[in-house]
Amino acid sequence: MDAIQYAVFTHKSLRLLVKNQYTFNVESGLTRTEIKHWIELFFGVKVIAMNSHRLPGKVRRKKPIMGHTMHYRRMIITLHPGYSIPPLK
């Protein structure tokens, strides 16, 4: 279950809960079918659609050294009517 890092709670993701859509940050190296399999297996739901986008890492500076955080992938997952993820709803 390391593939799904955590659920995202922003203004947009809270609005999407009404449409039975859930937002998660996931590992960026996984494919859509792998993520769909993990969601269906772990939560026991049926997934209709998945939308994803890759968010860039942020630049961080620690005195003379410039660095950056890792990029990550955000998935918006739409479930069949009648299914929900209880801890999030």
DSSP file (Angstrom, degrees, kcal/mol; ACC not computed):
  #  RESIDUE AA STRUCTURE BP1 BP2  ACC     N-H-->O    O-->H-N    N-H-->O    O-->H-N    TCO  KAPPA ALPHA  PHI   PSI    X-CA   Y-CA   Z-CA
    1    1 A M    >         0   0    0      0, 0.0     3,-0.6     0, 0.0    37,-0.0   0.000 360.0 360.0 360.0  12.9    0.0    0.0    0.0
    2    2 A D  T 3   +     0   0    0      1,-0.2    25,-0.1    24,-0.0     0, 0.0   0.635 360.0  77.0 -72.3 -12.5    3.0    2.3   -0.3
    3    3 A A  T 3  S+     0   0    0      1,-0.1    24,-2.1    23,-0.1     2,-0.7   0.893  88.6  57.5 -65.7 -40.3    1.8    3.3   -3.8
    4    4 A I  E <   -A   26   0A   0     -3,-0.6    22,-0.2    22,-0.2    -1,-0.1  -0.833  68.5-175.1 -95.0 113.6   -0.9    5.6   -2.4
    5    5 A Q  E     -     0   0A   0     20,-1.9     2,-0.3    -2,-0.7    -1,-0.2   0.976  54.6 -41.6 -77.4 -55.9    0.9    8.1   -0.2
    6    6 A Y  E     -A   25   0A   0     19,-1.3    19,-2.8     2,-0.0    -1,-0.3  -0.983  56.1 -92.9-167.0 161.8   -2.0   10.1    1.3
    7    7 A A  E     -A   24   0A   0     -2,-0.3     2,-0.4    17,-0.2    17,-0.3  -0.549  38.7-131.5 -80.1 148.5   -5.4   11.7    0.6
    8    8 A V        -     0   0    0     15,-2.3     2,-0.5    -2,-0.2    15,-0.4  -0.870  16.0-167.2-106.3 132.8   -5.5   15.3   -0.4
    9    9 A F        +     0   0    0     -2,-0.4     2,-0.2     4,-0.1     3,-0.0  -0.841  31.1 136.9-122.6  92.8   -7.8   17.8    1.3
   10   10 A T     >  -     0   0    0     -2,-0.5     4,-2.1     1,-0.0     5,-0.2  -0.682  69.2 -94.2-119.9 177.4   -8.0   21.1   -0.7
   11   11 A H  H  > S+     0   0    0     -2,-0.2     4,-1.7     1,-0.2     5,-0.1   0.925 126.6  46.3 -60.3 -43.9  -11.0   23.3   -1.6
   12   12 A K  H  > S+     0   0    0      1,-0.2     4,-1.9     2,-0.2    -1,-0.2   0.921 111.6  50.0 -66.3 -43.6  -11.3   21.6   -5.0
   13   13 A S  H  > S+     0   0    0      1,-0.2     4,-0.8     2,-0.2    -1,-0.2   0.850 109.2  52.0 -67.2 -32.2  -10.9   18.0   -3.6
   14   14 A L  H  < S+     0   0    0     -4,-2.1     4,-0.4     1,-0.2     3,-0.3   0.857 109.0  50.5 -70.6 -34.4  -13.6   18.7   -1.0
   15   15 A R  H >< S+     0   0    0     -4,-1.7     3,-0.9     1,-0.2     4,-0.5   0.863 106.6  56.1 -66.9 -35.2  -16.0   20.0   -3.7
   16   16 A L  H ><>S+     0   0    0     -4,-1.9     5,-2.1     1,-0.2     3,-0.8   0.713  88.9  75.0 -71.8 -20.4  -15.3   16.8   -5.7
   17   17 A L  G ><5S+     0   0    0     -4,-0.8     3,-1.4    -3,-0.3    -1,-0.2   0.829  89.4  59.4 -60.3 -31.0  -16.4   14.6   -2.8
   18   18 A V  G < 5S+     0   0    0     -3,-0.9    -1,-0.3    -4,-0.4    -2,-0.2   0.843 104.5  49.7 -65.2 -32.9  -20.0   15.5   -3.7
   19   19 A K  G < 5S-     0   0    0     -3,-0.8    -1,-0.3    -4,-0.5    -2,-0.2   0.261 123.2-106.7 -88.5  11.6  -19.4   14.0   -7.2
   20   20 A N  T < 5S+     0   0    0     -3,-1.4    59,-2.2     1,-0.2     2,-0.4   0.866  77.3 136.7  64.1  38.5  -18.0   10.8   -5.7
   21   21 A Q  E   < - B   0  78A   0     -5,-2.1     2,-0.3    57,-0.2    -1,-0.2  -0.964  35.8-163.5-118.1 134.5  -14.4   11.8   -6.7
   22   22 A Y  E     - B   0  77A   0     55,-2.7    55,-3.3    -2,-0.4     2,-0.5  -0.895   8.1-143.3-120.3 146.7  -11.5   11.3   -4.4
   23   23 A T  E     + B   0  76A   0    -15,-0.4   -15,-2.3    -2,-0.3     2,-0.3  -0.928  22.5 170.7-116.7 130.7   -8.0   12.9   -4.6
   24   24 A F  E     -AB   7  75A   0     51,-2.4    51,-3.1    -2,-0.5     2,-0.5  -0.976  31.4-131.9-134.7 147.3   -4.8   11.1   -3.7
   25   25 A N  E     +AB   6  74A   0    -19,-2.8   -20,-1.9    -2,-0.3   -19,-1.3  -0.885  38.3 178.6 -92.3 132.5   -1.1   11.7   -4.0
   26   26 A V  E     -AB   4  73A   0     47,-2.7    47,-1.3    -2,-0.5   -22,-0.2  -0.800  37.6 -75.6-129.7 168.4    0.6    8.6   -5.4
   27   27 A E    >   -     0   0    0    -24,-2.1     3,-0.9    -2,-0.3    45,-0.1  -0.415  38.7-135.5 -64.5 141.3    4.1    7.5   -6.3
   28   28 A S  T 3  S+     0   0    0     43,-0.2    -1,-0.1     1,-0.2    44,-0.1   0.665  95.8  63.5 -77.7 -15.2    5.1    9.0   -9.7
   29   29 A G  T 3  S+     0   0    0     44,-0.1    -1,-0.2     2,-0.0     2,-0.2   0.525  82.8  97.1 -87.3  -4.6    6.6    5.8  -11.1
   30   30 A L    <   -     0   0    0     -3,-0.9     2,-0.1   -27,-0.1    -4,-0.0  -0.492  69.9-124.5 -87.0 154.0    3.3    3.8  -11.1
   31   31 A T     >  -     0   0    0     -2,-0.2     4,-2.0     1,-0.1     5,-0.2  -0.450  26.4-109.0 -88.0 168.0    1.0    3.3  -14.1
   32   32 A R  H  > S+     0   0    0      1,-0.2     4,-2.5     2,-0.2     5,-0.2   0.882 118.4  52.5 -65.0 -38.7   -2.7    4.1  -14.1
   33   33 A T  H  > S+     0   0    0      1,-0.2     4,-2.2     2,-0.2    -1,-0.2   0.874 108.2  50.9 -67.5 -35.7   -3.7    0.4  -14.1
   34   34 A E  H  > S+     0   0    0      2,-0.2     4,-2.3     1,-0.2    -1,-0.2   0.919 111.8  47.0 -65.4 -42.7   -1.5   -0.3  -11.1
   35   35 A I  H  X S+     0   0    0     -4,-2.0     4,-2.5     2,-0.2    -2,-0.2   0.910 111.3  51.3 -66.2 -41.4   -3.0    2.6   -9.1
   36   36 A K  H  X S+     0   0    0     -4,-2.5     4,-2.5     1,-0.2     5,-0.2   0.913 110.1  50.3 -60.7 -42.3   -6.5    1.5  -10.1
   37   37 A H  H  X S+     0   0    0     -4,-2.2     4,-2.4     1,-0.2     5,-0.2   0.924 111.2  48.2 -61.7 -45.1   -5.7   -2.0   -8.9
   38   38 A W  H  X S+     0   0    0     -4,-2.3     4,-2.9     2,-0.2     5,-0.3   0.909 112.2  48.8 -63.2 -43.0   -4.4   -0.8   -5.6
   39   39 A I  H  X S+     0   0    0     -4,-2.5     4,-2.2     1,-0.2     6,-0.4   0.940 114.7  44.6 -63.0 -47.4   -7.5    1.5   -5.0
   40   40 A E  H  X S+     0   0    0     -4,-2.5     4,-1.0    -5,-0.2     5,-0.3   0.878 118.0  44.5 -66.0 -37.4   -9.9   -1.3   -5.8
   41   41 A L  H  < S+     0   0    0     -4,-2.4    -2,-0.2    -5,-0.2    -1,-0.2   0.931 118.7  39.9 -72.4 -46.8   -8.0   -3.9   -3.7
   42   42 A F  H  < S+     0   0    0     -4,-2.9    -2,-0.2    -5,-0.2    -3,-0.2   0.915 127.8  28.9 -74.0 -44.2   -7.4   -1.7   -0.6
   43   43 A F  H  < S-     0   0    0     -4,-2.2    -1,-0.2    -5,-0.3    -3,-0.2   0.602  97.7-127.7 -95.3 -12.5  -10.7    0.1   -0.3
   44   44 A G     <  +     0   0    0     -4,-1.0     2,-0.2    -5,-0.4    -4,-0.2   0.900  63.8 127.6  68.2  41.9  -13.0   -2.5   -1.9
   45   45 A V        -     0   0    0     -6,-0.4     2,-0.5    -5,-0.3    -1,-0.2  -0.722  60.8-115.6-122.6 172.1  -14.6   -0.1   -4.4
   46   46 A K        -     0   0    0     -2,-0.2    34,-2.3    34,-0.1     2,-0.4  -0.961  27.0-145.7-113.7 123.9  -15.1    0.0   -8.2
   47   47 A V  E     +C   79   0A   0     -2,-0.5    32,-0.2    32,-0.2     3,-0.1  -0.743  18.7 179.3 -93.6 130.6  -13.3    2.7  -10.1
   48   48 A I  E     -     0   0A   0     30,-2.8     2,-0.3    -2,-0.4    31,-0.2   0.894  67.6  -3.9 -88.0 -55.1  -15.0    4.3  -13.2
   49   49 A A  E     -C   78   0A   0     29,-1.1    29,-2.8     2,-0.0     2,-0.4  -0.935  54.4-155.2-142.6 158.7  -12.3    6.8  -14.2
   50   50 A M  E     -C   77   0A   0     -2,-0.3     2,-0.4    27,-0.2    27,-0.2  -0.997   5.4-170.9-138.7 132.5   -9.0    8.3  -13.2
   51   51 A N  E     -C   76   0A   0     25,-2.5    25,-3.3    -2,-0.4     2,-0.3  -0.959  14.4-177.6-118.6 141.6   -7.4   11.6  -14.0
   52   52 A S  E     +C   75   0A   0     -2,-0.4     2,-0.3    23,-0.2    23,-0.2  -0.966  13.5 179.7-138.8 154.7   -3.9   12.4  -13.1
   53   53 A H  E     -C   74   0A   0     21,-1.9    21,-2.8    -2,-0.3     2,-0.5  -0.981  26.7-124.8-150.4 150.3   -1.4   15.2  -13.3
   54   54 A R  E     -C   73   0A   0     -2,-0.3    19,-0.2    19,-0.2    -2,-0.0  -0.830  21.0-153.7 -99.0 125.0    2.3   15.5  -12.3
   55   55 A L  E     -C   72   0A   0     17,-2.9    17,-2.0    -2,-0.5    -2,-0.0  -0.829  19.8-121.4 -99.1 133.3    3.1   18.4   -9.9
   56   56 A P        -     0   0    0      0, 0.0    14,-0.1     0, 0.0     2,-0.1  -0.316  26.7-106.6 -73.2 155.7    6.6   19.7  -10.0
   57   57 A G        -     0   0    0     12,-0.2     2,-0.3     1,-0.1    14,-0.2  -0.352  36.4-112.6 -73.2 161.5    8.9   19.8   -7.0
   58   58 A K        -     0   0    0     12,-0.2    11,-2.6    -2,-0.1     2,-0.4  -0.715  24.7-111.5 -99.7 149.0    9.6   23.0   -5.2
   59   59 A V  E     -D   68   0B   0     -2,-0.3     2,-0.4     9,-0.2     9,-0.3  -0.621  35.8-170.8 -78.5 131.8   12.9   24.8   -5.1
   60   60 A R  E     -D   67   0B   0      7,-2.6     7,-3.4    -2,-0.4     2,-0.4  -0.958   6.7-160.4-124.5 143.4   14.5   24.8   -1.6
   61   61 A R  E     -D   66   0B   0     -2,-0.4     2,-0.5     5,-0.2     5,-0.2  -0.986  10.3-175.6-127.5 131.7   17.6   26.7   -0.5
   62   62 A K  E >   -D   65   0B   0      3,-2.6     3,-1.9    -2,-0.4    -2,-0.0  -0.852  65.9 -67.8-125.9  94.4   19.7   26.0    2.5
   63   63 A K  T 3  S-     0   0    0     -2,-0.5    -1,-0.1     1,-0.3     0, 0.0  -0.431 120.0  -5.5  55.0-117.2   22.3   28.8    2.7
   64   64 A P  T 3  S+     0   0    0      0, 0.0     2,-0.5     0, 0.0    -1,-0.3   0.635 119.0  87.5 -81.7  -8.8   24.7   28.4   -0.3
   65   65 A I  E <   -D   62   0B   0     -3,-1.9    -3,-2.6     0, 0.0     2,-0.4  -0.779  61.2-158.0 -99.3 125.8   23.1   25.1   -1.5
   66   66 A M  E     +D   61   0B   0     -2,-0.5     2,-0.2    -5,-0.2    -5,-0.2  -0.840  26.7 152.4 -96.7 135.1   20.2   25.1   -3.9
   67   67 A G  E     -D   60   0B   0     -7,-3.4    -7,-2.6    -2,-0.4     2,-0.3  -0.783  27.6-138.2-144.1-172.0   18.1   22.0   -4.0
   68   68 A H  E     -D   59   0B   0     -9,-0.3    -9,-0.2    -2,-0.2     2,-0.2  -0.992  17.5-114.2-153.3 156.7   14.6   20.9   -4.8
   69   69 A T        -     0   0    0    -11,-2.6   -12,-0.2    -2,-0.3     2,-0.1  -0.474  47.9 -88.7 -85.6 164.5   11.9   18.6   -3.4
   70   70 A M        -     0   0    0     -2,-0.2   -12,-0.2   -13,-0.1    -1,-0.1  -0.403  39.6-116.4 -73.3 148.4   10.8   15.5   -5.4
   71   71 A H        -     0   0    0    -14,-0.2     2,-0.3    -2,-0.1   -43,-0.2  -0.423  34.8-164.3 -76.1 161.5    7.9   15.9   -7.9
   72   72 A Y  E     - C   0  55A   0    -17,-2.0   -17,-2.9    -2,-0.1     2,-0.4  -0.916  15.7-119.9-144.8 169.9    4.8   13.9   -7.2
   73   73 A R  E     -BC  26  54A   0    -47,-1.3   -47,-2.7    -2,-0.3     2,-0.5  -0.927  16.6-156.0-119.0 135.8    1.7   12.7   -9.0
   74   74 A R  E     -BC  25  53A   0    -21,-2.8   -21,-1.9    -2,-0.4     2,-0.4  -0.948   8.8-162.2-115.6 130.9   -1.9   13.5   -8.0
   75   75 A M  E     -BC  24  52A   0    -51,-3.1   -51,-2.4    -2,-0.5     2,-0.6  -0.919  10.3-158.6-114.1 135.0   -4.8   11.3   -9.0
   76   76 A I  E     -BC  23  51A   0    -25,-3.3   -25,-2.5    -2,-0.4     2,-0.5  -0.967  20.7-163.4-109.0 116.5   -8.5   12.2   -9.1
   77   77 A I  E     -BC  22  50A   0    -55,-3.3   -55,-2.7    -2,-0.6     2,-0.5  -0.884   8.2-155.4-111.5 126.1  -10.4    8.9   -8.9
   78   78 A T  E     -BC  21  49A   0    -29,-2.8   -30,-2.8    -2,-0.5   -29,-1.1  -0.866  14.2-155.6-101.1 129.3  -14.1    8.6   -9.8
   79   79 A L  E     - C   0  47A   0    -59,-2.2   -32,-0.2    -2,-0.5     3,-0.1  -0.665  24.9 -96.0-102.5 157.8  -16.1    5.8   -8.2
   80   80 A H    >   -     0   0    0    -34,-2.3     3,-1.8    -2,-0.2   -34,-0.1  -0.337  56.0 -87.1 -62.0 150.2  -19.2    4.0   -9.3
   81   81 A P  T 3  S+     0   0    0      0, 0.0    -1,-0.1     0, 0.0     3,-0.1  -0.366 117.4  32.7 -59.0 139.4  -22.5    5.3   -7.8
   82   82 A G  T 3  S+     0   0    0      1,-0.4     2,-0.3    -3,-0.1    -2,-0.1   0.163  99.4  99.4  97.4 -18.0  -23.2    3.5   -4.5
   83   83 A Y    <   +     0   0    0     -3,-1.8    -1,-0.4   -37,-0.1     2,-0.3  -0.766  43.6 161.8 -99.6 148.0  -19.5    3.1   -3.6
   84   84 A S        -     0   0    0     -2,-0.3    -4,-0.0   -41,-0.1   -63,-0.0  -0.975  42.9-116.4-154.1 164.4  -17.6    5.4   -1.2
   85   85 A I    >>  -     0   0    0     -2,-0.3     3,-1.3     1,-0.2     4,-1.0  -0.912  30.0-153.8-105.7 105.9  -14.4    5.4    0.8
   86   86 A P  G >4 S+     0   0    0      0, 0.0     3,-0.6     0, 0.0    -1,-0.2   0.828  85.5  53.8 -56.4 -45.0  -15.7    5.7    4.4
   87   87 A P  G 34 S+     0   0    0      0, 0.0    -2,-0.0     0, 0.0     0, 0.0   0.773 115.1  42.7 -64.8 -20.2  -12.8    7.4    6.2
   88   88 A L  G <4        0   0    0     -3,-1.3   -71,-0.0     1,-0.1     0, 0.0   0.633 360.0 360.0 -98.8 -14.9  -12.8   10.2    3.7
   89   89 A K    <<        0   0    0     -4,-1.0    -1,-0.1    -3,-0.6     0, 0.0   0.445 360.0 360.0-107.0 360.0  -16.6   10.9    3.4
